[in-house]
Amino acid sequence: MLRIISGKYRNRKIQEPDLKITRPTTDKVREAIFSSLQFKIIGKKCLDLFAGSGALSIEAISRGAKATTAIEKNKEVYKIMFNNINSIKIEEINTLNTDALNFLKLNSKVFDFIFIDAPYHEYSLVNECLSLINVNDTLHSEGEIILETNSIKEIVIPSGLKVYKSKRYGRIDVLYIIKDE
């Protein structure tokens, strides 16, 4: 079981998918991410790519985000995420059982915060997501991408974006990326 760390859904427990299928963001890393975002997330629109259990989306809404779109490709994992969100009765999260790249190719919405927590070692997938976000102008001009990875050196930041902060938590790196204007 995972727990929501702070906000109006604090300490609510949610199911996590089979660890062979996903690798949920740990409480420590989730707490660090949202502590660094502080009040910037209040009233903002978020996109959660590779949403897994939905913990990042639920945490964002719990801390005051206006709305979140949660993308999960795996049908089994999607059902768990959908049930987690429904069990708490959160209406501000739109869930989609689709591929992240297809979503980014077809999407016309702009988001203030984009969470990317792709399966580790899927660097080309992450890099393609970053490229599509950049080319399609998916990130708001004042927005941020929060990217979890196990290898910074494999991540290619496209021209037009820049890493303004990175933090390491054990073997996990969290990159905070903004537009480079």
C-alpha positions in Angstrom: 0.0 0.0 0.0 1.1 3.5 -0.8 0.0 6.6 1.2 -0.8 10.1 0.2 1.7 12.3 2.1 0.1 15.7 2.6 -2.9 17.9 1.8 -6.6 17.1 1.9 -6.1 13.4 1.2 -3.2 13.0 3.7 -2.6 9.5 5.0 -5.1 7.9 2.6 -3.9 4.5 1.5 -4.0 3.4 -2.2 -3.2 0.2 -3.9 0.0 -0.3 -5.8 0.4 -2.4 -8.9 2.5 -5.5 -9.0 6.2 -4.5 -8.6 7.1 -6.6 -11.6 5.0 -4.3 -13.7 5.8 -0.9 -12.2 8.1 0.9 -9.8 6.1 3.4 -7.7 7.8 6.6 -6.6 8.8 6.2 -3.0 7.2 8.3 -0.3 10.6 10.0 0.3 10.9 11.0 -3.3 7.3 12.1 -3.6 7.6 14.2 -0.5 10.7 15.8 -1.8 9.2 16.6 -5.1 6.1 18.2 -3.7 8.0 20.0 -1.0 10.1 21.6 -3.7 7.0 22.6 -5.6 5.4 24.0 -2.4 2.5 26.4 -3.2 3.4 26.7 -6.9 1.1 23.7 -7.7 -2.0 25.3 -6.2 -4.6 26.0 -8.9 -2.4 24.5 -11.7 -3.1 21.9 -14.4 -0.9 18.8 -14.3 0.0 15.9 -16.6 1.1 12.6 -15.1 2.7 10.4 -17.8 3.3 6.8 -16.9 0.9 7.3 -13.9 1.1 3.8 -12.4 -0.9 3.8 -9.2 -1.9 7.4 -9.7 0.0 8.5 -6.5 1.6 11.6 -8.1 -1.8 12.7 -9.6 -3.6 12.1 -6.3 -0.8 13.9 -4.3 -1.0 16.9 -6.7 -4.8 17.2 -6.3 -4.4 16.7 -2.5 -2.0 19.6 -2.4 -4.2 22.0 -4.4 -3.7 21.4 -8.1 -6.8 22.3 -10.1 -6.8 19.3 -12.4 -4.6 16.4 -13.5 -4.6 14.2 -16.5 -3.1 10.7 -15.7 -1.9 8.6 -18.5 -1.3 4.8 -18.1 -0.8 2.4 -20.9 -0.9 -1.0 -19.1 -4.5 -2.1 -18.6 -4.0 -3.9 -15.3 -2.2 -1.0 -13.8 -4.7 1.5 -15.3 -7.5 -0.4 -13.5 -5.7 -0.1 -10.2 -5.1 3.6 -10.7 -8.7 4.2 -11.7 -9.9 2.3 -8.6 -7.6 4.3 -6.4 -8.9 7.6 -7.7 -12.5 6.5 -7.5 -12.1 5.1 -4.0 -11.1 8.6 -2.8 -13.8 10.1 -5.0 -11.5 12.6 -6.8 -13.2 14.2 -9.7 -10.3 16.5 -10.7 -8.3 13.6 -12.3 -9.0 12.6 -15.9 -7.6 9.1 -16.5 -6.7 7.8 -19.9 -5.6 4.2 -20.7 -3.3 5.1 -23.6 0.3 5.3 -24.6 2.2 8.4 -23.4 3.7 9.1 -26.8 0.4 8.8 -28.6 -1.2 11.1 -26.1 1.6 13.7 -26.6 1.3 13.5 -30.4 -2.5 14.1 -30.3 -2.7 16.5 -27.3 -3.4 20.2 -27.8 -3.7 21.2 -24.1 -1.0 23.0 -22.2 0.0 21.9 -18.7 1.7 23.8 -15.8 3.4 20.7 -14.4 4.3 17.5 -16.2 5.5 14.5 -14.3 7.5 11.9 -16.2 8.2 8.7 -14.4 8.8 6.2 -17.2 10.1 2.7 -16.7 13.8 2.8 -15.9 16.1 2.0 -18.8 13.5 3.4 -21.2 15.6 6.4 -22.0 14.6 6.7 -25.7 11.0 6.8 -24.5 11.7 9.6 -22.0 13.8 11.5 -24.6 10.9 11.2 -27.2 8.5 12.5 -24.5 10.7 15.5 -23.8 11.0 16.2 -27.5 7.2 16.0 -28.1 6.5 18.2 -25.1 8.9 20.8 -26.4 7.9 20.7 -30.1 4.1 20.6 -29.4 4.4 23.4 -26.7 2.7 21.2 -24.1 4.4 22.9 -21.2 3.2 26.3 -20.1 5.7 29.1 -20.4 6.1 29.2 -16.5 5.6 25.5 -16.2 7.9 22.7 -15.0 8.7 19.1 -16.0 9.6 16.8 -13.1 11.5 13.8 -14.4 12.5 10.7 -12.5 15.4 8.6 -13.9 18.1 6.3 -12.8 20.6 7.7 -15.2 21.0 11.4 -16.0 23.6 10.8 -18.6 21.1 9.0 -20.8 18.6 11.9 -20.8 18.8 14.3 -23.7 17.3 17.7 -23.0 16.1 19.2 -26.2 17.0 22.7 -27.3 14.3 25.0 -25.8 14.3 23.2 -22.4 16.8 23.3 -19.6 17.4 21.6 -16.3 17.3 24.2 -13.5 17.7 21.8 -10.6 18.5 18.1 -10.0 18.4 16.1 -6.8 19.6 12.6 -6.1 17.8 10.2 -3.8 19.7 7.0 -3.5 19.8 5.7 -7.1 17.0 8.0 -8.3 17.7 11.4 -9.9 14.9 13.9 -10.1 15.3 16.6 -12.8 13.4 19.8 -12.7 13.1 21.1 -16.3 11.8 24.5 -17.5 11.6 26.3 -20.8 14.8 27.9 -21.9 13.6 31.3 -23.3 
